[in-house]
Amino acid sequence: MTDPATPPLRTLIVDDDYRVASLHSQFVAKVPGFEVSGIAHTAAEAFEQIATDRPDLVLLDLYLPDEPGLDLMRRMAELPDQPGVIVITAARDLDHIRTAITQGAVHYLVKPFRFAALAERLTAFRDLHVRLADLGARTDAADQQEVDGLFHLMRTGTITTPPKGHSAETMRLVRDYVRGAEPDVSASDVAQDLGISRPTAQRYLTSLAQQGVIELRLRYGTTGRPEHRYFAGRG
């Protein structure tokens, strides 16, 4: 769960496809700790919004009608408050990927992708943002372990700091289990196949769902309470 006192990270969606931009906007709105600050369909619109609204994060398509997304990234670097960038594109060639990395993209998502993939990277970006803010508020310098943790988040987009009382390894196992399951799973399924107790499985599933990494659906039977089922998300 995010701290309710922490302002949400304002996110600009940049994609020339109106339908895709709307879908990505819906995805962002579902992840705790984020809000959509705007949508732009051209590089010119995007640069104007970035310069005036100063979002925390840009979800950037590389194929824009008036200017390549990578060129837009170069211009963004000249702004005093440069936002983070997660590239979202159909471009799979090494030149695009290498250039995006060298220009500071935090993550690179290839279309199409599931909601869970974006949610995990948004969650990692939020974690990175919070960690950097915490370090900035301190009077002492970061140690090597803290620096390694920051770069691990940037490279992998994985959750490296689970909630208090949770094991990072168990969190990863539960997450990967749900991702590989079709169409969805229950806490009992996870407990049986991973060899953990049902309450433990339920605790980790609930935490992952709260972070937006997996999704919860309720299955209603003829009597009693609905069954909680978890899945990796679609998108």
BALOBA-1460 file (C-alpha; in Angstrom, 3 decimals):
// residues 235
<rec num="1" residu="m" x="0.000" y="0.000" z="0.000"/>
<rec num="2" residu="t" x="1.160" y="3.524" z="-0.660"/>
<rec num="3" residu="d" x="1.336" y="6.227" z="1.959"/>
<rec num="4" residu="p" x="-1.877" y="8.295" z="1.629"/>
<rec num="5" residu="a" x="0.119" y="11.382" z="2.619"/>
<rec num="6" residu="t" x="2.455" y="10.974" z="-0.367"/>
<rec num="7" residu="p" x="1.261" y="12.818" z="-3.496"/>
<rec num="8" residu="p" x="0.622" y="10.509" z="-6.455"/>
<rec num="9" residu="l" x="3.183" y="10.469" z="-9.234"/>
<rec num="10" residu="r" x="1.815" y="12.490" z="-12.141"/>
<rec num="11" residu="t" x="2.135" y="10.572" z="-15.390"/>
<rec num="12" residu="l" x="1.908" y="11.790" z="-18.991"/>
<rec num="13" residu="i" x="0.813" y="9.289" z="-21.651"/>
<rec num="14" residu="v" x="2.385" y="9.887" z="-25.080"/>
<rec num="15" residu="d" x="1.032" y="7.756" z="-27.936"/>
<rec num="16" residu="d" x="-0.322" y="8.710" z="-31.358"/>
<rec num="17" residu="d" x="-2.930" y="5.934" z="-31.225"/>
<rec num="18" residu="y" x="-5.940" y="7.345" z="-29.352"/>
<rec num="19" residu="r" x="-7.240" y="3.922" z="-28.362"/>
<rec num="20" residu="v" x="-3.882" y="2.741" z="-27.040"/>
<rec num="21" residu="a" x="-3.326" y="6.006" z="-25.168"/>
<rec num="22" residu="s" x="-6.724" y="5.643" z="-23.513"/>
<rec num="23" residu="l" x="-5.968" y="2.033" z="-22.548"/>
<rec num="24" residu="h" x="-2.604" y="2.974" z="-21.031"/>
<rec num="25" residu="s" x="-4.306" y="5.804" z="-19.151"/>
<rec num="26" residu="q" x="-6.716" y="3.290" z="-17.643"/>
<rec num="27" residu="f" x="-3.798" y="1.037" z="-16.691"/>
<rec num="28" residu="v" x="-1.975" y="3.865" z="-14.909"/>
<rec num="29" residu="a" x="-5.104" y="4.900" z="-13.021"/>
<rec num="30" residu="k" x="-5.390" y="1.375" z="-11.597"/>
<rec num="31" residu="v" x="-1.924" y="1.389" z="-10.002"/>
<rec num="32" residu="p" x="-1.771" y="2.853" z="-6.467"/>
<rec num="33" residu="g" x="0.353" y="5.966" z="-6.173"/>
<rec num="34" residu="f" x="-0.135" y="7.223" z="-9.741"/>
<rec num="35" residu="e" x="-2.436" y="9.614" z="-11.559"/>
<rec num="36" residu="v" x="-2.638" y="10.605" z="-15.217"/>
<rec num="37" residu="s" x="-1.608" y="14.240" z="-15.695"/>
<rec num="38" residu="g" x="-2.422" y="14.282" z="-19.396"/>
<rec num="39" residu="i" x="-2.382" y="12.551" z="-22.770"/>
<rec num="40" residu="a" x="-0.418" y="13.701" z="-25.819"/>
<rec num="41" residu="h" x="-0.596" y="12.294" z="-29.347"/>
<rec num="42" residu="t" x="2.342" y="14.180" z="-30.879"/>
<rec num="43" residu="a" x="5.844" y="15.091" z="-29.774"/>
<rec num="44" residu="a" x="4.948" y="18.789" z="-29.868"/>
<rec num="45" residu="e" x="1.985" y="18.283" z="-27.538"/>
<rec num="46" residu="a" x="4.113" y="16.117" z="-25.258"/>
<rec num="47" residu="f" x="6.974" y="18.606" z="-24.997"/>
<rec num="48" residu="e" x="4.608" y="21.462" z="-24.215"/>
<rec num="49" residu="q" x="2.899" y="19.488" z="-21.454"/>
<rec num="50" residu="i" x="6.221" y="18.323" z="-20.025"/>
<rec num="51" residu="a" x="7.594" y="21.872" z="-19.958"/>
<rec num="52" residu="t" x="4.479" y="23.407" z="-18.398"/>
<rec num="53" residu="d" x="2.959" y="20.663" z="-16.246"/>
<rec num="54" residu="r" x="6.224" y="19.000" z="-15.148"/>
<rec num="55" residu="p" x="4.998" y="15.411" z="-14.763"/>
<rec num="56" residu="d" x="7.000" y="12.940" z="-12.694"/>
<rec num="57" residu="l" x="6.876" y="10.241" z="-15.365"/>
<rec num="58" residu="v" x="6.307" y="9.938" z="-19.123"/>
<rec num="59" residu="l" x="5.098" y="6.761" z="-20.822"/>
<rec num="60" residu="l" x="6.597" y="7.347" z="-24.254"/>
<rec num="61" residu="d" x="5.859" y="5.731" z="-27.591"/>
<rec num="62" residu="l" x="8.830" y="6.000" z="-29.954"/>
<rec num="63" residu="y" x="6.759" y="6.245" z="-33.154"/>
<rec num="64" residu="l" x="5.177" y="9.703" z="-33.197"/>
<rec num="65" residu="p" x="3.872" y="11.483" z="-36.309"/>
<rec num="66" residu="d" x="5.924" y="14.680" z="-36.032"/>
<rec num="67" residu="e" x="9.159" y="13.606" z="-34.325"/>
<rec num="68" residu="p" x="10.777" y="10.334" z="-33.210"/>
<rec num="69" residu="g" x="10.316" y="9.625" z="-29.528"/>
<rec num="70" residu="l" x="14.071" y="9.306" z="-29.049"/>
<rec num="71" residu="d" x="14.544" y="12.841" z="-30.366"/>
<rec num="72" residu="l" x="11.904" y="14.033" z="-27.929"/>
<rec num="73" residu="m" x="13.855" y="12.370" z="-25.134"/>
<rec num="74" residu="r" x="16.962" y="14.356" z="-26.125"/>
<rec num="75" residu="r" x="15.014" y="17.608" z="-25.908"/>
<rec num="76" residu="m" x="13.507" y="16.589" z="-22.572"/>
<rec num="77" residu="a" x="17.006" y="16.185" z="-21.175"/>
<rec num="78" residu="e" x="17.538" y="19.921" z="-21.592"/>
<rec num="79" residu="l" x="14.622" y="20.810" z="-19.306"/>
<rec num="80" residu="p" x="15.355" y="21.797" z="-15.675"/>
<rec num="81" residu="d" x="12.948" y="19.189" z="-14.286"/>
<rec num="82" residu="q" x="13.375" y="16.155" z="-16.495"/>
<rec num="83" residu="p" x="10.754" y="13.455" z="-15.791"/>
<rec num="84" residu="g" x="11.427" y="9.756" z="-15.684"/>
<rec num="85" residu="v" x="10.689" y="7.898" z="-18.914"/>
<rec num="86" residu="i" x="9.280" y="4.431" z="-19.485"/>
<rec num="87" residu="v" x="9.428" y="3.634" z="-23.196"/>
<rec num="88" residu="i" x="6.354" y="1.803" z="-24.500"/>
<rec num="89" residu="t" x="6.775" y="0.847" z="-28.131"/>
<rec num="90" residu="a" x="6.608" y="-1.788" z="-30.835"/>
<rec num="91" residu="a" x="10.270" y="-1.140" z="-31.680"/>
<rec num="92" residu="r" x="12.302" y="-4.266" z="-30.901"/>
<rec num="93" residu="d" x="15.550" y="-3.514" z="-32.748"/>
<rec num="94" residu="l" x="18.787" y="-3.097" z="-30.853"/>
<rec num="95" residu="d" x="19.423" y="0.461" z="-32.062"/>
<rec num="96" residu="h" x="16.204" y="1.754" z="-30.493"/>
<rec num="97" residu="i" x="16.764" y="-0.206" z="-27.308"/>
<rec num="98" residu="r" x="20.407" y="0.846" z="-26.918"/>
<rec num="99" residu="t" x="19.642" y="4.509" z="-27.592"/>
<rec num="100" residu="a" x="16.718" y="4.547" z="-25.168"/>
<rec num="101" residu="i" x="18.939" y="3.100" z="-22.448"/>
<rec num="102" residu="t" x="21.791" y="5.543" z="-23.052"/>
<rec num="103" residu="q" x="19.342" y="8.449" z="-22.993"/>
<rec num="104" residu="g" x="18.068" y="7.470" z="-19.569"/>
<rec num="105" residu="a" x="14.911" y="5.414" z="-20.061"/>
<rec num="106" residu="v" x="14.075" y="3.741" z="-16.756"/>
<rec num="107" residu="h" x="12.318" y="0.810" z="-18.429"/>
<rec num="108" residu="y" x="11.483" y="-0.388" z="-21.948"/>
<rec num="109" residu="l" x="8.195" y="-2.215" z="-22.594"/>
<rec num="110" residu="v" x="7.499" y="-3.836" z="-25.962"/>
<rec num="111" residu="k" x="3.912" y="-3.771" z="-27.208"/>
<rec num="112" residu="p" x="1.689" y="-5.612" z="-26.683"/>
<rec num="113" residu="f" x="2.015" y="-6.328" z="-22.975"/>
<rec num="114" residu="r" x="-0.161" y="-7.249" z="-20.039"/>
<rec num="115" residu="f" x="-1.308" y="-4.834" z="-17.394"/>
<rec num="116" residu="a" x="0.799" y="-6.688" z="-14.824"/>
<rec num="117" residu="a" x="4.005" y="-5.908" z="-16.755"/>
<rec num="118" residu="l" x="3.317" y="-2.179" z="-16.686"/>
<rec num="119" residu="a" x="2.068" y="-2.271" z="-13.102"/>
<rec num="120" residu="e" x="5.281" y="-3.911" z="-11.928"/>
<rec num="121" residu="r" x="7.435" y="-1.301" z="-13.632"/>
<rec num="122" residu="l" x="5.308" y="1.539" z="-12.304"/>
<rec num="123" residu="t" x="5.571" y="0.079" z="-8.825"/>
<rec num="124" residu="a" x="9.345" y="-0.173" z="-9.217"/>
<rec num="125" residu="f" x="9.511" y="3.441" z="-10.430"/>
<rec num="126" residu="r" x="7.466" y="4.548" z="-7.428"/>
<rec num="127" residu="d" x="9.796" y="2.626" z="-5.138"/>
<rec num="128" residu="l" x="12.804" y="4.234" z="-6.843"/>
<rec num="129" residu="h" x="11.227" y="7.692" z="-6.531"/>
<rec num="130" residu="v" x="10.580" y="7.187" z="-2.811"/>
<rec num="131" residu="r" x="14.077" y="5.855" z="-2.170"/>
<rec num="132" residu="l" x="15.692" y="8.796" z="-3.954"/>
<rec num="133" residu="a" x="13.532" y="11.223" z="-1.979"/>
<rec num="134" residu="d" x="14.523" y="9.532" z="1.277"/>
<rec num="135" residu="l" x="18.212" y="9.701" z="0.363"/>
<rec num="136" residu="g" x="17.844" y="13.356" z="-0.581"/>
<rec num="137" residu="a" x="16.418" y="14.155" z="2.838"/>
<rec num="138" residu="r" x="19.377" y="12.607" z="4.646"/>
<rec num="139" residu="t" x="22.564" y="14.357" z="5.688"/>
<rec num="140" residu="d" x="24.801" y="11.325" z="5.162"/>
<rec num="141" residu="a" x="25.789" y="9.771" z="1.838"/>
<rec num="142" residu="a" x="24.318" y="6.577" z="0.431"/>
<rec num="143" residu="d" x="26.232" y="3.372" z="1.050"/>
<rec num="144" residu="q" x="27.059" y="0.806" z="-1.642"/>
<rec num="145" residu="q" x="24.147" y="-1.474" z="-0.742"/>
<rec num="146" residu="e" x="21.700" y="1.383" z="-1.207"/>
<rec num="147" residu="v" x="23.275" y="2.364" z="-4.529"/>
<rec num="148" residu="d" x="23.132" y="-1.252" z="-5.724"/>
<rec num="149" residu="g" x="19.455" y="-1.405" z="-4.770"/>
<rec num="150" residu="l" x="18.653" y="1.702" z="-6.800"/>
<rec num="151" residu="f" x="20.396" y="0.388" z="-9.902"/>
<rec num="152" residu="h" x="18.764" y="-3.021" z="-9.481"/>
<rec num="153" residu="l" x="15.359" y="-1.351" z="-9.588"/>
<rec num="154" residu="m" x="16.293" y="0.561" z="-12.728"/>
<rec num="155" residu="r" x="17.638" y="-2.530" z="-14.492"/>
<rec num="156" residu="t" x="15.022" y="-5.106" z="-13.590"/>
<rec num="157" residu="g" x="11.839" y="-3.346" z="-12.517"/>
<rec num="158" residu="t" x="11.386" y="-5.991" z="-9.843"/>
<rec num="159" residu="i" x="10.149" y="-5.549" z="-6.327"/>
<rec num="160" residu="t" x="13.236" y="-5.620" z="-4.118"/>
<rec num="161" residu="t" x="11.743" y="-4.317" z="-0.876"/>
<rec num="162" residu="p" x="8.636" y="-6.319" z="0.068"/>
<rec num="163" residu="p" x="6.331" y="-5.088" z="2.845"/>
<rec num="164" residu="k" x="7.502" y="-5.616" z="6.413"/>
<rec num="165" residu="g" x="7.308" y="-9.254" z="7.417"/>
<rec num="166" residu="h" x="7.426" y="-10.514" z="3.819"/>
<rec num="167" residu="s" x="10.243" y="-12.440" z="2.160"/>
<rec num="168" residu="a" x="11.475" y="-11.080" z="-1.168"/>
<rec num="169" residu="e" x="12.071" y="-14.632" z="-2.440"/>
<rec num="170" residu="t" x="8.587" y="-15.818" z="-1.465"/>
<rec num="171" residu="m" x="7.103" y="-12.675" z="-3.017"/>
<rec num="172" residu="r" x="8.908" y="-13.474" z="-6.267"/>
<rec num="173" residu="l" x="7.794" y="-17.128" z="-6.220"/>
<rec num="174" residu="v" x="4.149" y="-16.211" z="-5.661"/>
<rec num="175" residu="r" x="4.267" y="-13.522" z="-8.349"/>
<rec num="176" residu="d" x="5.854" y="-15.872" z="-10.911"/>
<rec num="177" residu="y" x="3.394" y="-18.650" z="-10.031"/>
<rec num="178" residu="v" x="0.401" y="-16.403" z="-10.724"/>
<rec num="179" residu="r" x="1.976" y="-15.199" z="-13.963"/>
<rec num="180" residu="g" x="2.333" y="-18.748" z="-15.221"/>
<rec num="181" residu="a" x="-1.165" y="-19.860" z="-14.242"/>
<rec num="182" residu="e" x="-4.170" y="-19.949" z="-16.565"/>
<rec num="183" residu="p" x="-6.645" y="-18.494" z="-16.222"/>
<rec num="184" residu="d" x="-6.436" y="-17.661" z="-12.485"/>
<rec num="185" residu="v" x="-5.538" y="-19.186" z="-9.113"/>
<rec num="186" residu="s" x="-6.698" y="-19.183" z="-5.516"/>
<rec num="187" residu="a" x="-4.696" y="-18.917" z="-2.311"/>
<rec num="188" residu="s" x="-5.219" y="-22.670" z="-1.843"/>
<rec num="189" residu="d" x="-3.688" y="-23.382" z="-5.263"/>
<rec num="190" residu="v" x="-0.629" y="-21.273" z="-4.445"/>
<rec num="191" residu="a" x="-0.248" y="-22.821" z="-0.994"/>
<rec num="192" residu="q" x="-0.443" y="-26.386" z="-2.282"/>
<rec num="193" residu="d" x="1.935" y="-25.968" z="-5.209"/>
<rec num="194" residu="l" x="4.525" y="-23.791" z="-3.440"/>
<rec num="195" residu="g" x="4.455" y="-25.663" z="-0.151"/>
<rec num="196" residu="i" x="3.422" y="-22.739" z="2.046"/>
<rec num="197" residu="s" x="0.435" y="-22.276" z="4.338"/>
<rec num="198" residu="r" x="-2.804" y="-20.914" z="2.941"/>
<rec num="199" residu="p" x="-2.751" y="-17.818" z="5.228"/>
<rec num="200" residu="t" x="0.794" y="-17.068" z="4.036"/>
<rec num="201" residu="a" x="-0.233" y="-17.447" z="0.392"/>
<rec num="202" residu="q" x="-3.232" y="-15.195" z="0.959"/>
<rec num="203" residu="r" x="-1.054" y="-12.533" z="2.601"/>
<rec num="204" residu="y" x="1.367" y="-12.417" z="-0.333"/>
<rec num="205" residu="l" x="-1.416" y="-12.480" z="-2.932"/>
<rec num="206" residu="t" x="-3.176" y="-9.604" z="-1.204"/>
<rec num="207" residu="s" x="0.044" y="-7.576" z="-1.078"/>
<rec num="208" residu="l" x="0.791" y="-8.152" z="-4.778"/>
<rec num="209" residu="a" x="-2.774" y="-7.204" z="-5.710"/>
<rec num="210" residu="q" x="-2.578" y="-4.021" z="-3.634"/>
<rec num="211" residu="q" x="0.595" y="-3.056" z="-5.482"/>
<rec num="212" residu="g" x="-1.067" y="-3.656" z="-8.851"/>
<rec num="213" residu="v" x="1.340" y="-6.459" z="-9.816"/>
<rec num="214" residu="i" x="-1.505" y="-8.999" z="-10.113"/>
<rec num="215" residu="e" x="-5.260" y="-8.604" z="-10.263"/>
<rec num="216" residu="l" x="-8.089" y="-9.905" z="-8.120"/>
<rec num="217" residu="r" x="-11.406" y="-11.212" z="-9.414"/>
<rec num="218" residu="l" x="-14.279" y="-12.500" z="-7.322"/>
<rec num="219" residu="r" x="-15.962" y="-15.769" z="-8.292"/>
<rec num="220" residu="y" x="-19.483" y="-16.037" z="-6.981"/>
<rec num="221" residu="g" x="-20.991" y="-19.425" z="-6.209"/>
<rec num="222" residu="t" x="-24.493" y="-20.402" z="-5.286"/>
<rec num="223" residu="t" x="-23.995" y="-19.836" z="-1.551"/>
<rec num="224" residu="g" x="-21.548" y="-18.251" z="0.832"/>
<rec num="225" residu="r" x="-18.846" y="-15.649" z="0.297"/>
<rec num="226" residu="p" x="-17.270" y="-15.139" z="-3.157"/>
<rec num="227" residu="e" x="-13.968" y="-16.899" z="-3.817"/>
<rec num="228" residu="h" x="-10.922" y="-14.713" z="-4.360"/>
<rec num="229" residu="r" x="-9.104" y="-15.572" z="-7.584"/>
<rec num="230" residu="y" x="-5.861" y="-13.962" z="-8.793"/>
<rec num="231" residu="f" x="-4.466" y="-13.535" z="-12.302"/>
<rec num="232" residu="a" x="-1.611" y="-11.740" z="-14.043"/>
<rec num="233" residu="g" x="-3.821" y="-9.262" z="-15.877"/>
<rec num="234" residu="r" x="-4.475" y="-8.772" z="-19.545"/>
<rec num="235" residu="g" x="-3.382" y="-6.019" z="-21.834"/>
